[in-house]
């Protein structure tokens, strides 16, 4: 199976996004209660911190579930079709400076998400 090994991605677990949304909401409430020094405004980003390509994610999934990966093939060229950025990393610095956020390691998150579908 061929997988792109060119474009950089930063997979984010949906539970982490939910935590960040809750934290932002709680933070907004504390702002209304007088903590203006910690005001949050503008565009906010959140993503995982681990860099993977699609090929790297497939290899990691095989490792996590104890599956063979010798059939996986890395494709080093940029894919065709609609243009996509080489590096999809988001700037999460606003939330990080406020000590908001949570990041689940990819291997842990993918196991939580898919283990019920893996036949033993």
PyMOL commands that set and color helices and strands:
alter all, ss='L'
color gray80, all
select helices_A, chain A and resi 14-32+36-38+54-64+93-97+106-117
alter helices_A, ss='H'
color red, helices_A
select strands_A, chain A and resi 2-4+73-75
alter strands_A, ss='S'
color yellow, strands_A
deselect
rebuild
show_as cartoon
